[in-house]
Amino acid sequence: MAREIIQTDKAPKAIGTYSQAVKVGATVYLSGQIPLVPESMDLVEGDMEAQIRRVFDNLQAVAQAAGGSLQDIAKLNIFLTDLGHFALVNQVMADYFQQPYPARAAIGVASLPKDAAVEMDAVLELDN
């Protein structure tokens, strides 16, 4: 099966040796997104809610570039440097998703690139 590399300037460009997403058949693997503003490649200014929203906006941009949306996410992984923010992630996530919700994991980590407090990656399943 052929692989298609997904790229959009509406999300931060890769800061390492990876693609924003890779599509294989109807499945799209989205790389981790941290709360970078695509235009400046700087962390979004503001509180933790602003960081979480920026990550969802970045994931949404890549999902759209792949021909899907956040509603097509089958599996979402959330990485937090402080699991105390988990309730806030749930609250913000309700603004971006509706039922049925994706499968999900939330993982506490020691640190993230660029000292971000949150990172998320996802797997989409597109209807073809």
N, C-alpha and C positions, 0 to 999 in steps of 0.2 A: 504494500500500500504506500502510495506517495505521501511525503510529508510536505506541508505548506508552512512557511514561516509567516507569522502574523506580525505586522509592524504598523504603528500609528504614531503620529506626532502629537496626538491628543493625550498621550500618556508619557511618562518619563522614558527616555531612551535607556537602554541597558547600560549599567555601570560596570559590567564585567563581561565575561565570556559566555553569554547566554542570549536567547531571543525573548522578546516580550511574551510570545506564545508560539506554540507549534500545533498545527492541526493535522491529525491523522484520521482519515475517514471522517466520521461525524463527531469525533472527540477532539476537544481543544484543551491543551494543557497550558494554563496561564502561569507564568513565572511570578515569583513573589513581588509584590508591590509594597513599597514603603511610602510615607506621605510626602513625596517629592512633588513640587509644582513643575509640570512639564516644561513650561517656558523658561524657567530660571534654573531648574535642577537643584533648587534649594528646598529644605524642609519647609512645609507650610507653617506660617506663623499662627499662633493661637494656642488654645488649650488642647487637651486630649481629644475632645469631641471633634475639633477641627482636623486633627491627625487621622482619626478614624474615617471621617467623611472623605478626606482627600484620598485615602486608600481605596474606599469603595468607588469613588469617582474614577480613579485610575484603572481599577479592575473593569469598571463599566466601559470605559473607552476601548480597552483591549478586546473585551467581549464583543462590542459593536463592530470593531474592525474585523473580527472573525466571522461576522454575520449573525451574531447572537445577542444576548442580553444577560443581565444578572439572573434573570429567571431561568436561564438554561444551565446554571451551575448545579452540578450533581453533588460535588464535594468541595467544601470550603475549609481551608486550614488557616487558623488565626494564631499568630505568634505575638505574645505580649511580654514586655520586660517587667510588668507588674500585673499579676492576675487580679489585683484589686479593681482593674478597669473592665473586667469581664461584664459586669452589669451594664456599663455604659455602651459596650460593644453591642449587647443585645438590644438596648434602647435605640441606638442609631441604626442597627441592622433592620429594624422594623420599618424604617423610612425607605429602605431600598429594596426589600423583599416582601413578597406576600406568599401565603401558603399555596402549595406545599413548599416548605423550606428545604434547603439542601442538607445533606448529611454534613456534619461539621466536627472539627476538633479545635480545641483551644489549648495552646501549649505555652507554658511559662519558659522564657529563655533569659539567659544572662545579659545578652546584648544583641543589637541588630545593626546593620550597616548605617553609617552616618549618624549614629546615636539616636535613631528613630525609636519610638516607644511601641510601635505596632507594625507588623507586616502580615500580609495575607497572600495566599496563592489559591488557585482553584482549578477544578476540572469541569469543563462544560460538555454537555452532550447536546448537539444540534439536531434538529429535525430536518432530515434530508429527504 
